[in-house]
Amino acid sequence: MKSEDVVWTFGKPLLGFPAAVATRLRSYGAERMPRSGGAVLAINHFSWIDIPCIGYVSPRNLYFLAKVEAHRVPGLGQVIRGFGTLAVRRGESDREAVRRMREVVRDGNVLGVFVEGTRQRSGVPGHVQPGAAMVALQEDVPVICAAIHGSQHWRLGNFAPVSIAWGEPMRFGGLPRGGKGYRAASEEIEQELHRLWAWLRDLHEAGRPRVAVPPSREDAAPVTLPG
């Protein structure tokens, strides 16, 4: 057993359970995550509470990305590295980070990427950066989208409800391994995240039942992206 797996075994309930309680967390469709093999989990991002929430309900351990500044914070850096979190220099080329991202999925693990690159203050998912698509195309692994809704309203003490909807695995084998292919795949990921997020928004407005199944991609209606 890898050291990261040991940390996840103990850290998942220790950090994730309080987050789940504080957000009244509900998860829909997590069984869509492949049980084995390399994959990229593409997630939208509103709040720091997203991290323990998605980690708690994920069927598999995740290798998250975090900006290098977080790794330099005393205490926090040691904790996130214990979980296998990779450091990335945001806003610049980071070949070492890309190499390690590809290595994670090549070794049969799940890379967790907050695909907008930073938290979104608008309250809706933002523009998807190409990193997740690049890794998926280069290593020929699926992308699973996980949309989060509610954490844009969550604050310490308000117990605003948070939900996560999981999409079906997406593959991009017909796209070229290059900038054009990365952009096309990123657009599909962005569409899927917005579709799942809109489904969650409507679900919250309808009272947020405990059991619901996110719609399949085949049944999806076209999504109009903001901007």
Buried (B, 14 or more C-beta within 10 A) or exposed (E): EEEBEEBBEEBBEEBBEEBBEBBBBBBBBBEBBBEEEBBBBBBBBBBEBBBBBBBBBBEBBBBBBBBBEBBEEEEEBEBBBBBBBBBBEBEEEBEEBBEBBBBBBBEEBBBBBBBBBEBBEEEBBBBBBBBBBBBBBBBEBBBBBBBBBBBBBBEEEEEBBBBBBBBBBBEBEEBEEEEEBBEBBBBBBBBBBBBBBBBBBEBBEEEBEEEBEBBEBEEBEEBEBEE
